[in-house]
Amino acid sequence: MEAAGDALAGFSDVLSAASGAELGELLAVADRLAALASAARVAVAVEAARRGEVAGSEVAAWLRQHSPSLRQGGAASVARIAVDVAAAGSALPGDGAGPDEDSPLGIVWDAVREGALEAGTGCTVLREVTRLTPLLQDQALPTVATGLVELAAEHGTSTMRRLRPALIAQHGHHGALDDLQARLESSARLSMPHVESGDLTEYQLWMTPEQAATLEAAIGPLSAPRPNEETGEKDLRPAGQRRVEALTEVCSTASGVAAGTKAGSPATLHLTMTLTDLQPTTGAGQVLASTAGGTLLAPETVRRLACDATLVPHLLDLTGAPLALGAAVRRFTTPQRHHLWLRDRRCTYPGCTAPAAWTRAHHVQHWADGGPTDVTNGALLCQRHHTTVHRRRLWATVRDQPDERGRYVIWDLTHGSYDRALAALPPPRPSTSPAPDTGHHDDLDQWWDELPLDEDWHDTPAA
């Protein structure tokens, strides 16, 4: 062993003399030497434990003392293999008794001793077999242990763990997989949201196989990349972003059905925002009445949500005091939505094929900018392109008759087209409706007069 070490000393200094074709061969030889050296180190630890030179919890410390490289990690795995094998009897060649060669320990030890497995990988295999043993038929244990050793040696331990359900299904006791998955239900959970001001909100989610399969069936089709063949735009969203947007789409639709919101609105949003921030898109809105309470939403996000959510505004005066609680306002009615479904058939963004059922009714001229809730100011947009339209501030022309391609909605995809079109519109006519007697500043009365509310609006004192 000392000669082998001496032969390798200074190896890197002469490595430049090797040809390119020889480098791969040299690496294979070096890897084999490293595996054999690792196996020899475990064998020495087993012999020391078998003789009683060191025992129990002292083995790991003894290894770190005499094997400095293990101070970087791995001593605990070598110690466990050594203690377990020594307790089962000597397993060194020619010494007779050792772990039963058909037992999981014997199968793992053979692989470690031959250099096929690192000690850490062997410990992981043993832990997995220990976890599976109560669920498996006794005669299947050698087969499963051998299969796990071969799988771990070839592909690592993560693949081995993913095969757990298949192994139980094939080699387990009758009903073992059913019992296991039934017990998983009590461990499945979704954490409460961890919100830090306007930063990302963190959730932790653990699901049973059934729940995970249901979730993936719902968001899988919606989270696939969707390049736009018509405009040539690539879908540059990372996979994680596509998945969370798909989940939001599913939850948004489901929340509207569960809550029974009017006109099929996908969500009911309780929001506070000052009067001086609502229209000029300054400041931020604050979420109320949910576990995400206190979350700040950017003004443009509020404007996008206002397109198709049932909005319950909690209006604040210039000092932040509550003025009134409004009923749900400015949403498209069910007949209007049906008309848009019939007219647009799908998302109106160029090149998008998302069906009407996946879309939102968007105010081309934003409701906050005085746009009417009318089909002549409406356009269907999927969640992805609804966000795109608001982020890029895009404008569309809504036609009375379709163009040569059958489109009623024609989008101007140049950035900021919305602002240019809005500036070109004639100023709105003054409202003739009397302003409510709020007892506040004239600016508030004027804003209230011009607020485009639908007929469900009523003044209710704030709680």
The 8 nearest C-alpha neighbors of each residue, nearest first, counted from 0:
[[1, 3, 2, 4, 5, 36, 39, 6],
 [2, 0, 4, 3, 5, 6, 7, 8],
 [1, 3, 5, 4, 0, 6, 7, 8],
 [4, 2, 0, 6, 1, 5, 7, 8],
 [3, 5, 1, 7, 2, 6, 0, 8],
 [4, 6, 2, 8, 7, 3, 1, 9],
 [7, 5, 3, 4, 8, 2, 10, 9],
 [6, 8, 10, 4, 5, 9, 3, 11],
 [9, 7, 5, 10, 6, 4, 11, 3],
 [8, 10, 12, 11, 7, 13, 6, 5],
 [9, 11, 7, 12, 8, 13, 14, 6],
 [12, 10, 14, 13, 9, 15, 8, 7],
 [11, 13, 9, 10, 14, 15, 8, 16],
 [14, 12, 15, 11, 10, 16, 9, 17],
 [13, 15, 11, 16, 17, 12, 10, 22],
 [14, 16, 13, 17, 12, 11, 18, 19],
 [15, 17, 14, 13, 18, 12, 19, 21],
 [18, 16, 15, 14, 21, 19, 22, 13],
 [19, 17, 21, 20, 16, 22, 15, 14],
 [18, 20, 21, 22, 17, 23, 15, 16],
 [19, 21, 18, 22, 23, 24, 17, 25],
 [22, 20, 24, 18, 19, 23, 17, 25],
 [23, 21, 25, 24, 19, 20, 26, 17],
 [22, 24, 26, 25, 21, 27, 20, 19],
 [25, 23, 21, 27, 26, 22, 28, 20],
 [26, 24, 22, 28, 27, 23, 21, 29],
 [25, 27, 29, 23, 24, 28, 30, 22],
 [28, 26, 30, 24, 25, 29, 31, 23],
 [27, 29, 31, 25, 30, 26, 32, 24],
 [30, 28, 26, 32, 31, 27, 25, 33],
 [31, 29, 33, 27, 32, 28, 26, 34],
 [30, 32, 34, 28, 33, 29, 35, 27],
 [31, 33, 29, 35, 30, 34, 36, 28],
 [32, 34, 30, 36, 31, 35, 37, 29],
 [35, 33, 114, 37, 31, 36, 32, 38],
 [34, 36, 38, 32, 114, 37, 33, 39],
 [35, 37, 39, 33, 38, 34, 32, 40],
 [38, 36, 34, 40, 35, 39, 33, 41],
 [37, 39, 35, 112, 114, 41, 40, 36],
 [40, 38, 42, 36, 41, 37, 35, 43],
 [39, 41, 37, 43, 38, 42, 36, 44],
 [40, 42, 44, 38, 43, 39, 77, 45],
 [43, 41, 39, 45, 44, 40, 46, 38],
 [44, 42, 46, 40, 41, 45, 39, 47],
 [43, 45, 41, 47, 42, 46, 81, 48],
 [46, 44, 81, 42, 48, 43, 47, 85],
 [47, 45, 49, 43, 48, 44, 50, 42],
 [46, 48, 44, 52, 50, 45, 49, 53],
 [47, 49, 51, 45, 53, 46, 50, 54],
 [48, 50, 85, 46, 51, 47, 45, 89],
 [51, 49, 47, 48, 52, 46, 53, 45],
 [50, 52, 48, 53, 49, 54, 47, 46],
 [53, 51, 47, 50, 48, 54, 49, 46],
 [52, 54, 51, 48, 58, 47, 57, 55],
 [53, 55, 48, 58, 57, 51, 56, 52],
 [56, 54, 57, 58, 82, 53, 48, 78],
 [55, 57, 58, 59, 54, 60, 78, 53],
 [58, 56, 60, 55, 59, 54, 61, 53],
 [59, 57, 61, 60, 56, 78, 54, 53],
 [58, 60, 62, 78, 61, 74, 57, 75],
 [59, 61, 63, 57, 62, 58, 64, 56],
 [62, 60, 58, 64, 59, 63, 57, 65],
 [61, 63, 59, 60, 64, 65, 66, 58],
 [64, 62, 60, 66, 70, 61, 67, 69],
 [63, 65, 61, 62, 66, 60, 67, 70],
 [64, 66, 62, 63, 67, 61, 60, 69],
 [65, 67, 63, 62, 68, 69, 64, 70],
 [68, 66, 69, 70, 63, 65, 64, 71],
 [67, 69, 70, 66, 71, 63, 72, 73],
 [70, 68, 72, 71, 74, 67, 73, 63],
 [69, 71, 63, 68, 72, 67, 74, 66],
 [70, 72, 69, 68, 73, 67, 74, 63],
 [73, 71, 69, 70, 74, 68, 75, 76],
 [72, 74, 76, 75, 69, 77, 119, 71],
 [75, 73, 77, 69, 59, 76, 72, 78],
 [74, 76, 78, 73, 77, 59, 79, 72],
 [77, 75, 119, 79, 78, 73, 74, 118],
 [78, 76, 74, 80, 118, 79, 75, 41],
 [79, 77, 75, 81, 59, 76, 80, 58],
 [78, 80, 76, 82, 81, 77, 83, 75],
 [79, 81, 83, 77, 78, 82, 84, 76],
 [80, 82, 45, 78, 84, 79, 83, 44],
 [81, 83, 85, 79, 84, 80, 78, 86],
 [84, 82, 86, 80, 85, 81, 79, 87],
 [83, 85, 87, 81, 86, 82, 80, 98],
 [86, 84, 49, 88, 82, 87, 83, 45],
 [85, 87, 83, 84, 88, 82, 49, 89],
 [86, 88, 98, 84, 85, 97, 83, 89],
 [89, 87, 97, 85, 86, 96, 90, 98],
 [90, 88, 97, 96, 91, 85, 94, 49],
 [89, 91, 97, 88, 96, 92, 94, 98],
 [90, 92, 94, 89, 93, 42, 97, 46],
 [93, 91, 94, 90, 95, 89, 97, 96],
 [92, 94, 95, 91, 90, 96, 89, 97],
 [95, 93, 92, 91, 89, 96, 90, 97],
 [94, 96, 93, 97, 89, 90, 92, 91],
 [95, 97, 88, 89, 90, 94, 98, 87],
 [96, 98, 90, 88, 89, 87, 99, 95],
 [99, 97, 105, 87, 100, 84, 88, 104],
 [98, 100, 102, 105, 101, 97, 104, 87],
 [99, 101, 105, 102, 106, 98, 104, 97],
 [102, 100, 99, 141, 105, 106, 103, 104],
 [101, 103, 105, 99, 104, 100, 106, 141],
 [104, 102, 106, 105, 144, 107, 141, 101],
 [105, 103, 107, 102, 106, 108, 98, 125],
 [104, 106, 100, 98, 108, 102, 99, 103],
 [107, 105, 103, 109, 104, 108, 100, 102],
 [106, 108, 110, 104, 109, 105, 121, 103],
 [109, 107, 111, 105, 110, 106, 112, 104],
 [108, 110, 112, 106, 107, 111, 113, 105],
 [109, 111, 115, 107, 113, 108, 116, 112],
 [110, 112, 116, 108, 114, 113, 109, 115],
 [113, 111, 38, 109, 114, 110, 108, 42],
 [114, 112, 110, 111, 115, 109, 38, 35],
 [113, 115, 34, 111, 38, 35, 112, 116],
 [114, 116, 110, 113, 111, 152, 117, 34],
 [117, 115, 111, 114, 110, 152, 121, 120],
 [116, 118, 120, 119, 111, 121, 114, 115],
 [117, 119, 121, 77, 120, 76, 111, 122],
 [120, 118, 76, 122, 121, 117, 123, 73],
 [119, 121, 123, 117, 122, 118, 116, 124],
 [120, 122, 118, 124, 119, 123, 107, 116],
 [123, 121, 125, 119, 124, 120, 126, 118],
 [124, 122, 120, 126, 125, 121, 127, 119],
 [123, 125, 121, 127, 122, 126, 128, 120],
 [126, 124, 122, 128, 127, 123, 129, 121],
 [127, 125, 129, 123, 124, 128, 122, 130],
 [126, 128, 130, 124, 125, 129, 131, 123],
 [127, 129, 131, 125, 130, 126, 132, 124],
 [130, 128, 126, 132, 127, 131, 125, 133],
 [129, 131, 127, 128, 132, 126, 133, 134],
 [130, 132, 128, 134, 129, 133, 127, 135],
 [131, 133, 129, 135, 134, 130, 128, 140],
 [134, 132, 131, 135, 130, 129, 136, 171],
 [133, 135, 171, 132, 131, 175, 172, 167],
 [136, 134, 171, 132, 172, 170, 133, 137],
 [135, 137, 139, 171, 138, 172, 170, 134],
 [138, 136, 139, 140, 135, 132, 141, 133],
 [137, 139, 136, 140, 141, 142, 135, 170],
 [138, 140, 142, 137, 136, 141, 170, 143],
 [139, 141, 143, 142, 138, 137, 144, 135],
 [142, 140, 144, 143, 101, 139, 145, 102],
 [143, 141, 145, 139, 140, 144, 146, 138],
 [142, 144, 146, 140, 145, 141, 147, 139],
 [145, 143, 147, 141, 146, 103, 142, 140],
 [146, 144, 148, 142, 147, 143, 141, 149],
 [145, 147, 143, 149, 144, 148, 150, 142],
 [146, 148, 150, 144, 149, 145, 151, 143],
 [147, 149, 145, 151, 146, 150, 152, 144],
 [150, 148, 152, 146, 147, 151, 153, 145],
 [149, 151, 147, 153, 152, 148, 154, 146],
 [152, 150, 155, 156, 148, 154, 153, 149],
 [153, 151, 149, 150, 116, 154, 155, 148],
 [152, 154, 150, 151, 155, 149, 148, 156],
 [153, 155, 151, 150, 152, 158, 156, 157],
 [156, 154, 151, 157, 152, 153, 158, 150],
 [155, 157, 159, 151, 158, 160, 154, 120],
 [158, 156, 160, 159, 155, 161, 154, 151],
 [159, 157, 161, 160, 156, 155, 154, 162],
 [158, 160, 156, 157, 162, 161, 151, 147],
 [161, 159, 157, 162, 158, 163, 156, 127],
 [160, 162, 158, 159, 163, 157, 164, 165],
 [163, 161, 165, 160, 159, 164, 166, 158],
 [162, 164, 166, 165, 160, 161, 167, 159],
 [165, 163, 167, 166, 162, 168, 176, 161],
 [166, 164, 168, 162, 167, 163, 169, 170],
 [167, 165, 169, 163, 168, 164, 170, 162],
 [168, 166, 171, 164, 170, 165, 169, 176],
 [167, 169, 165, 166, 171, 170, 176, 164],
 [170, 168, 166, 167, 171, 165, 164, 172],
 [171, 169, 167, 135, 166, 168, 139, 136],
 [172, 170, 135, 167, 134, 136, 168, 175],
 [171, 173, 175, 135, 136, 134, 174, 170],
 [172, 174, 175, 171, 176, 168, 177, 134],
 [173, 175, 177, 176, 172, 178, 171, 168],
 [176, 174, 178, 172, 177, 173, 134, 171],
 [175, 177, 179, 178, 174, 168, 167, 180],
 [178, 176, 174, 180, 175, 179, 181, 182],
 [177, 179, 181, 175, 176, 180, 174, 182],
 [180, 178, 176, 182, 181, 177, 175, 183],
 [179, 181, 183, 182, 177, 178, 176, 184],
 [180, 182, 178, 183, 179, 184, 177, 185],
 [183, 181, 179, 180, 184, 185, 178, 186],
 [182, 184, 180, 186, 181, 185, 207, 187],
 [185, 183, 187, 186, 182, 181, 207, 180],
 [184, 186, 183, 187, 182, 188, 181, 207],
 [187, 185, 183, 184, 188, 205, 182, 206],
 [188, 186, 206, 205, 184, 185, 207, 183],
 [189, 187, 205, 204, 186, 190, 206, 185],
 [188, 190, 204, 203, 205, 191, 202, 187],
 [191, 189, 203, 202, 192, 188, 204, 193],
 [190, 192, 193, 202, 189, 290, 203, 201],
 [193, 191, 202, 201, 194, 200, 190, 291],
 [192, 194, 201, 200, 191, 202, 195, 190],
 [195, 193, 200, 192, 196, 201, 294, 199],
 [194, 196, 198, 197, 193, 200, 199, 294],
 [197, 195, 198, 294, 194, 295, 293, 199],
 [196, 198, 295, 195, 294, 199, 296, 194],
 [199, 197, 195, 196, 200, 194, 294, 295],
 [198, 200, 201, 197, 194, 195, 196, 193],
 [201, 199, 194, 193, 192, 198, 202, 195],
 [200, 202, 193, 192, 199, 194, 203, 191],
 [203, 201, 192, 190, 204, 191, 193, 200],
 [202, 204, 190, 189, 201, 205, 191, 188],
 [203, 205, 189, 188, 202, 190, 206, 187],
 [204, 206, 187, 188, 189, 203, 207, 186],
 [207, 205, 187, 210, 211, 208, 204, 188],
 [206, 208, 210, 209, 183, 187, 211, 184],
 [209, 207, 211, 210, 212, 206, 180, 213],
 [210, 208, 212, 207, 211, 213, 206, 180],
 [209, 211, 213, 207, 212, 208, 206, 214],
 [212, 210, 208, 214, 213, 209, 206, 207],
 [211, 213, 209, 215, 210, 214, 208, 216],
 [214, 212, 210, 216, 211, 215, 209, 217],
 [215, 213, 211, 217, 216, 212, 210, 218],
 [214, 216, 219, 212, 218, 217, 213, 211],
 [217, 215, 213, 214, 219, 218, 212, 220],
 [218, 216, 214, 215, 219, 213, 220, 249],
 [219, 217, 221, 215, 245, 220, 246, 216],
 [218, 220, 215, 222, 221, 216, 217, 223],
 [221, 219, 222, 218, 223, 217, 216, 215],
 [222, 220, 218, 245, 219, 223, 217, 242],
 [223, 221, 241, 242, 219, 245, 220, 218],
 [222, 224, 221, 220, 225, 219, 241, 238],
 [225, 223, 234, 226, 222, 241, 236, 238],
 [224, 226, 234, 223, 227, 233, 351, 222],
 [227, 225, 233, 234, 232, 228, 224, 231],
 [226, 228, 232, 350, 231, 229, 230, 233],
 [229, 227, 231, 230, 350, 226, 232, 351],
 [228, 230, 350, 227, 231, 349, 232, 351],
 [231, 229, 232, 227, 228, 350, 349, 233],
 [232, 230, 228, 227, 229, 233, 226, 350],
 [233, 231, 227, 230, 226, 234, 228, 229],
 [234, 232, 226, 235, 227, 231, 225, 228],
 [233, 235, 226, 225, 236, 224, 232, 227],
 [234, 236, 233, 237, 224, 226, 232, 238],
 [235, 237, 234, 240, 241, 238, 224, 239],
 [238, 236, 240, 239, 235, 241, 234, 242],
 [237, 239, 241, 240, 242, 236, 222, 224],
 [240, 238, 242, 237, 241, 243, 236, 244],
 [239, 241, 243, 237, 242, 238, 236, 244],
 [242, 240, 222, 238, 244, 239, 243, 245],
 [243, 241, 222, 245, 239, 240, 244, 246],
 [242, 244, 246, 240, 245, 241, 247, 239],
 [243, 245, 247, 241, 246, 242, 240, 248],
 [246, 244, 248, 242, 218, 221, 243, 247],
 [247, 245, 243, 249, 248, 244, 218, 250],
 [246, 248, 244, 250, 245, 249, 251, 243],
 [247, 249, 245, 251, 246, 250, 244, 252],
 [248, 250, 246, 252, 247, 251, 253, 245],
 [251, 249, 253, 247, 252, 248, 254, 246],
 [250, 252, 248, 265, 254, 249, 253, 247],
 [251, 253, 265, 249, 250, 255, 254, 248],
 [254, 252, 250, 256, 255, 251, 257, 249],
 [255, 253, 257, 251, 256, 252, 266, 250],
 [254, 256, 265, 266, 258, 253, 252, 257],
 [257, 255, 253, 259, 254, 258, 252, 260],
 [258, 256, 254, 259, 255, 253, 260, 252],
 [257, 259, 255, 260, 256, 254, 266, 267],
 [260, 258, 256, 257, 255, 261, 263, 254],
 [261, 259, 258, 255, 264, 263, 262, 309],
 [260, 262, 263, 264, 259, 309, 332, 333],
 [263, 261, 333, 332, 264, 260, 331, 330],
 [262, 264, 261, 260, 265, 255, 333, 256],
 [263, 265, 308, 262, 255, 260, 266, 309],
 [264, 266, 255, 252, 251, 308, 254, 263],
 [267, 265, 255, 308, 264, 254, 251, 309],
 [268, 266, 309, 308, 310, 269, 260, 265],
 [267, 269, 310, 270, 311, 309, 266, 308],
 [270, 268, 311, 287, 286, 312, 310, 288],
 [269, 271, 286, 312, 285, 287, 313, 268],
 [272, 270, 313, 285, 284, 312, 314, 286],
 [273, 271, 284, 314, 277, 315, 274, 270],
 [272, 274, 315, 276, 275, 316, 277, 314],
 [275, 273, 276, 277, 316, 315, 272, 314],
 [274, 276, 273, 277, 278, 317, 279, 281],
 [277, 275, 281, 273, 274, 280, 282, 279],
 [276, 278, 274, 280, 275, 279, 272, 273],
 [277, 279, 280, 367, 276, 368, 275, 274],
 [278, 280, 281, 276, 277, 275, 298, 368],
 [281, 279, 298, 278, 276, 277, 299, 282],
 [282, 280, 276, 279, 298, 283, 277, 275],
 [281, 283, 276, 298, 280, 284, 297, 272],
 [284, 282, 297, 298, 296, 295, 281, 285],
 [283, 285, 272, 296, 271, 295, 270, 297],
 [284, 286, 295, 271, 293, 270, 294, 296],
 [287, 285, 270, 292, 293, 294, 269, 295],
 [288, 286, 292, 269, 289, 270, 285, 293],
 [287, 289, 292, 269, 286, 290, 291, 270],
 [290, 288, 291, 292, 287, 286, 269, 293],
 [289, 291, 292, 192, 288, 191, 287, 293],
 [292, 290, 289, 294, 293, 192, 286, 194],
 [293, 291, 287, 286, 289, 290, 294, 288],
 [292, 294, 286, 285, 295, 291, 287, 196],
 [293, 295, 286, 292, 285, 291, 196, 197],
 [294, 296, 285, 197, 284, 283, 293, 196],
 [297, 295, 284, 283, 285, 300, 298, 301],
 [296, 298, 283, 300, 299, 301, 284, 295],
 [299, 297, 280, 301, 300, 283, 281, 302],
 [300, 298, 302, 301, 297, 303, 280, 389],
 [299, 301, 303, 297, 298, 302, 304, 296],
 [302, 300, 298, 304, 299, 303, 305, 297],
 [301, 303, 299, 305, 300, 304, 298, 306],
 [304, 302, 300, 305, 301, 306, 299, 389],
 [305, 303, 301, 306, 302, 308, 307, 300],
 [304, 306, 302, 303, 308, 307, 301, 310],
 [307, 305, 361, 304, 303, 362, 308, 302],
 [306, 308, 305, 360, 330, 304, 264, 359],
 [309, 307, 266, 264, 305, 310, 304, 267],
 [308, 310, 267, 327, 264, 266, 268, 330],
 [309, 311, 268, 327, 308, 267, 312, 328],
 [310, 312, 269, 327, 325, 326, 268, 313],
 [313, 311, 270, 325, 314, 310, 271, 324],
 [312, 314, 271, 324, 270, 323, 311, 315],
 [315, 313, 322, 312, 321, 323, 271, 272],
 [316, 314, 321, 319, 273, 320, 322, 274],
 [317, 315, 319, 318, 320, 322, 274, 273],
 [316, 318, 319, 315, 273, 274, 275, 320],
 [317, 319, 316, 320, 315, 273, 321, 274],
 [320, 318, 315, 316, 317, 321, 273, 272],
 [319, 321, 315, 316, 318, 322, 317, 314],
 [322, 320, 315, 314, 323, 316, 461, 319],
 [323, 321, 315, 314, 316, 320, 461, 460],
 [324, 322, 461, 460, 459, 314, 321, 325],
 [323, 325, 313, 461, 459, 460, 312, 314],
 [326, 324, 312, 311, 456, 323, 457, 458],
 [325, 327, 456, 311, 328, 457, 455, 324],
 [328, 326, 311, 310, 309, 325, 455, 456],
 [327, 329, 453, 330, 452, 326, 310, 456],
 [330, 328, 453, 452, 372, 331, 366, 327],
 [331, 329, 328, 307, 332, 309, 372, 308],
 [332, 330, 335, 372, 336, 333, 262, 329],
 [331, 333, 262, 335, 334, 336, 330, 261],
 [332, 334, 262, 336, 335, 337, 263, 331],
 [335, 333, 337, 336, 332, 338, 262, 331],
 [336, 334, 338, 332, 333, 337, 331, 339],
 [335, 337, 339, 333, 338, 334, 340, 332],
 [338, 336, 340, 334, 339, 335, 333, 341],
 [337, 339, 335, 341, 336, 340, 342, 334],
 [340, 338, 342, 336, 341, 337, 343, 335],
 [341, 339, 337, 344, 338, 343, 342, 355],
 [340, 342, 338, 339, 344, 343, 337, 336],
 [343, 341, 339, 340, 344, 338, 407, 337],
 [342, 344, 345, 340, 339, 341, 347, 379],
 [345, 343, 340, 355, 341, 342, 354, 346],
 [346, 344, 355, 354, 343, 353, 347, 352],
 [347, 345, 380, 379, 353, 381, 348, 351],
 [346, 348, 379, 380, 345, 349, 408, 343],
 [347, 349, 346, 351, 350, 380, 384, 410],
 [350, 348, 351, 347, 229, 230, 410, 227],
 [349, 351, 229, 227, 228, 348, 230, 352],
 [352, 350, 349, 348, 353, 346, 227, 347],
 [351, 353, 354, 345, 346, 350, 347, 348],
 [352, 354, 346, 345, 351, 357, 381, 355],
 [355, 353, 345, 356, 357, 352, 346, 344],
 [354, 356, 345, 358, 357, 344, 340, 346],
 [355, 357, 354, 358, 345, 340, 353, 359],
 [358, 356, 355, 354, 381, 353, 359, 382],
 [359, 357, 381, 380, 355, 356, 379, 346],
 [360, 358, 380, 379, 381, 361, 307, 382],
 [359, 361, 379, 378, 307, 377, 380, 306],
 [362, 360, 378, 306, 377, 363, 379, 359],
 [361, 363, 377, 365, 364, 376, 306, 366],
 [364, 362, 376, 377, 365, 361, 395, 394],
 [365, 363, 370, 362, 366, 376, 368, 369],
 [366, 364, 362, 370, 368, 367, 363, 369],
 [365, 367, 370, 369, 368, 362, 371, 364],
 [366, 368, 365, 369, 278, 302, 370, 277],
 [369, 367, 365, 366, 370, 364, 278, 421],
 [368, 370, 366, 367, 451, 371, 365, 364],
 [369, 371, 366, 364, 365, 368, 372, 362],
 [372, 370, 373, 369, 366, 376, 451, 364],
 [373, 371, 331, 329, 376, 370, 330, 362],
 [372, 374, 376, 375, 371, 377, 331, 335],
 [373, 375, 377, 376, 335, 339, 372, 338],
 [374, 376, 373, 377, 397, 398, 399, 378],
 [377, 375, 374, 373, 363, 362, 371, 364],
 [378, 376, 374, 362, 361, 375, 363, 360],
 [379, 377, 361, 360, 380, 347, 363, 362],
 [378, 380, 360, 346, 359, 358, 347, 361],
 [381, 379, 346, 358, 385, 359, 347, 384],
 [382, 380, 358, 384, 383, 346, 385, 357],
 [381, 383, 385, 384, 386, 380, 358, 248],
 [384, 382, 386, 385, 381, 387, 244, 380],
 [383, 385, 387, 386, 381, 382, 388, 380],
 [386, 384, 382, 388, 380, 387, 383, 381],
 [385, 387, 384, 389, 383, 388, 390, 382],
 [386, 388, 384, 390, 385, 389, 391, 383],
 [387, 389, 393, 385, 391, 392, 386, 390],
 [390, 388, 392, 386, 387, 391, 303, 385],
 [389, 391, 387, 392, 388, 386, 299, 393],
 [390, 392, 414, 388, 389, 393, 387, 415],
 [393, 391, 389, 415, 417, 390, 388, 414],
 [392, 394, 417, 416, 388, 391, 415, 412],
 [395, 393, 417, 416, 411, 410, 363, 392],
 [394, 396, 410, 409, 411, 363, 408, 397],
 [395, 397, 409, 408, 398, 410, 394, 411],
 [396, 398, 408, 407, 375, 395, 409, 399],
 [399, 397, 407, 400, 396, 408, 401, 375],
 [398, 400, 401, 397, 407, 375, 408, 402],
 [399, 401, 398, 407, 402, 406, 405, 397],
 [402, 400, 407, 405, 406, 398, 403, 399],
 [401, 403, 405, 404, 406, 400, 407, 398],
 [402, 404, 405, 401, 406, 400, 407, 409],
 [405, 403, 402, 406, 401, 407, 409, 408],
 [404, 406, 401, 402, 403, 407, 400, 343],
 [407, 405, 401, 402, 408, 404, 409, 343],
 [406, 408, 401, 398, 397, 400, 409, 405],
 [407, 409, 397, 406, 396, 398, 395, 347],
 [410, 408, 396, 395, 397, 407, 411, 406],
 [411, 409, 395, 412, 394, 396, 408, 348],
 [410, 412, 394, 413, 395, 393, 416, 409],
 [413, 411, 410, 393, 414, 416, 394, 391],
 [414, 412, 411, 416, 415, 393, 391, 392],
 [413, 415, 391, 416, 412, 392, 393, 417],
 [414, 416, 392, 417, 418, 393, 391, 413],
 [415, 417, 393, 419, 394, 418, 414, 413],
 [418, 416, 394, 393, 420, 392, 415, 419],
 [417, 419, 421, 415, 420, 416, 422, 392],
 [420, 418, 416, 422, 417, 421, 423, 415],
 [419, 421, 423, 417, 422, 418, 416, 424],
 [420, 422, 418, 424, 423, 419, 417, 364],
 [421, 423, 419, 420, 424, 418, 425, 417],
 [422, 424, 420, 421, 419, 425, 418, 426],
 [423, 425, 421, 422, 426, 420, 427, 419],
 [426, 424, 427, 423, 422, 421, 428, 420],
 [425, 427, 424, 428, 422, 423, 429, 421],
 [428, 426, 429, 425, 369, 424, 430, 449],
 [427, 429, 430, 426, 425, 431, 449, 369],
 [430, 428, 427, 431, 449, 448, 426, 432],
 [429, 431, 432, 449, 448, 428, 433, 427],
 [430, 432, 433, 429, 448, 434, 428, 449],
 [433, 431, 430, 434, 448, 449, 429, 435],
 [434, 432, 431, 435, 448, 430, 436, 444],
 [433, 435, 448, 444, 432, 436, 447, 445],
 [436, 434, 437, 433, 444, 447, 448, 458],
 [435, 437, 438, 434, 444, 439, 433, 447],
 [438, 436, 439, 435, 444, 322, 434, 443],
 [437, 439, 436, 440, 435, 444, 441, 443],
 [440, 438, 437, 443, 441, 444, 436, 316],
 [439, 441, 442, 443, 444, 438, 437, 317],
 [442, 440, 444, 443, 445, 439, 446, 438],
 [443, 441, 445, 440, 444, 446, 439, 447],
 [442, 444, 446, 441, 445, 440, 447, 439],
 [445, 443, 441, 447, 442, 446, 434, 448],
 [444, 446, 448, 442, 443, 447, 441, 449],
 [447, 445, 443, 449, 448, 444, 450, 442],
 [446, 448, 444, 450, 445, 449, 443, 434],
 [449, 447, 445, 434, 446, 450, 444, 430],
 [448, 450, 446, 447, 430, 451, 445, 429],
 [449, 451, 447, 448, 452, 446, 369, 367],
 [452, 450, 449, 369, 453, 371, 366, 329],
 [453, 451, 450, 328, 329, 456, 454, 455],
 [452, 454, 455, 328, 329, 456, 451, 330],
 [453, 455, 456, 452, 328, 457, 329, 326],
 [456, 454, 453, 326, 457, 328, 327, 452],
 [457, 455, 326, 454, 453, 325, 452, 328],
 [456, 458, 459, 325, 326, 455, 454, 324],
 [457, 459, 325, 323, 460, 324, 456, 326],
 [458, 460, 324, 323, 461, 457, 325, 326],
 [461, 459, 323, 324, 462, 458, 322, 321],
 [460, 462, 323, 324, 459, 321, 322, 313],
 [461, 460, 324, 323, 321, 459, 322, 313]]
